[in-house]
């Protein structure tokens, strides 16, 4: 499969929102596309970006993405890269693209003096868990809470 990994561009945002919706559906989460394009535009391309995003481009469309932020660990007293999302269209899985995305994130984390990369995935996503374990990642049993404001 022919593809490239690059930074997200403003012109990618409509398709990125579609991929976000597919990702949310896959994770059995609620998602409304309303306002997302503008919100992502502000977060990714504003004066002080809050979010960063790599996209997987195949021919003229994007077929996957990995979004991330930089955060600070109290226990490590260092910055870490937090991978918020990693998603590939079903037909693009199994070609090593996820591994390339993780490798790119490792490079970005190293360049930004991050102590590690952290992320989460639902317990039912056994395919992703096997992939992450194969990449050398170690899982931690925790329960994630959300408090709506």
N, C-alpha and C positions, 0 to 999 in steps of 0.2 A: 504494500500500500504506500502510495506517495503522499507525504505530508510534510509540513514544516511547523515548528514551534516558534512563536513570536509574541511580542507584547501586544496586548489588546489595543485596538484603535477605536476611535469614536464610531466609525462606520460598522464595527462589529457588534455594537450594543443591541440592535434589534434581535439578532440571532443569539446573542449571549443571554438575553432574557428568555428566549425559547428554551435554551439549554438549561437555564436555571429552573424553569418550570418542569422540564423532564426529570431533572435531578431531584427536585422536591417530590414529584410523583413516585419516583423510584424509592425514595426514602420514606414514603407514606406520610409526607408532611403537607401541611396546607401551604398554598402559594397563590397569590394574586399578582398578575403582571402589571396591574395598575400602578403607575408612578415609578416602576422599577427602572426603566430606561433613564429617566432623569436622575433618579437617586444614584444609580451606578455611574452615570456621567460625572456627577458632582464628586463622588467618592474616588473615582479613578483619575479624573482629569482636572480636578480643582487645583487651587493654588497650593494647598498642602494635602496631597493625596492620602486618604485613609486606607485605601485598598489598592492592591496591585493584582494584575491578572495576566496570565499567559494563555494564549489560545492555540489550539491545534487546527491548522488550516490544511484542507485537502481540496485541491482544485480551487474553486471560487467561494467555498463556504467554510465556516468553522464547524468542526465536528466534536470539539471537546475543549475543556478549559481547566485551569487550576488557578484559584484565587488565594491570595495570602496577605497577611498583615505582619507587622513587626510588633512584638509585645515584650514585656519585661517580666522575668521570673524573680519573685521575692526570694525563693529558696536558693536559686543559682546566683542571684544578684547580677544577672546578665540578660541581655536581649536574646529572644528566640524568635524564630520564624513560625508563625501559626498558619498552617494550610487550612483555610476555611472550607474550600471545596476542591474536589477533583472529580471530574465527570467526563466520560467519553460516550458518544453514541454507541449503542449496542453493536452495530456492525463494524466498529473500529476497535473493539476490544480483542485482546489476544495477539496483537501485532507488536508488542513491546513499547507502545506509545506512553502508557502510564509510567513505565520505568524511565523513559527519557524525560518525562515531566518531573519526576522525583529527582533525577540527576540534575536537571536544570535548577530546581529549588535548592538542592544541596549547594550548588555553585553560588547562587544568590545569597544563601544563608552564610556561607563562608566569607564571601566578599563583604558582607555587612556585620562581620564579627559575631554571628549568632552562636549560642552555645548548642542549640539543637533545633530540630523541626518538630512541632507537635501538631496533632490533628485528632479527629475522632471519626468513627463510623458506626452505624447501627450494628448491634449484635447479630442481626439476621443477615447482614451483608457478608456472608461467609467467603464468597469469592474474593472480595476486597481484603478481608482479613488474611486469607492465605497469601495473597499478593504482597501485602505489607510485611508479613512474617518472612516471606522469601527475600524481600529487600533488606532484611536485617532489623526491621523495626520491632520494638517490644511494646505490647499492649499493657495497659493498666486498667484494672477493674475500678470504675468509678461510675457514679450516677450523675448525669448532667441535669441540672434544673434550669428552668426558665421562669422568670417572674415578670409577667406583663405589666408595663407601666402605663 
